[in-house]
């Protein structure tokens, strides 16, 4: 099962079952696509955890400008941009 296929399967499960899911990923696009909020853990001990709310409507469209903006914000928060 590819990553995108798995993401496409998880979204309807969440929508129908309304269960809490905790996903751990290094893939920021995956985080924006599936999450309601993203926690960015600190690289260094004693650093602060940052929380970013994902307020994009569902189903999410990876080609929307808002999707790209949020992904860029996460890259910036992680110090990758």
Buried (B, 14 or more C-beta within 10 A) or exposed (E): EEEEEEBEEBBEEBEEEEEEEEEEEEEBBBBBBBBEEBEBEEEEEEEEEEEBEBEBEEEBEEEEEEBEEBBEBBEEBBEEE
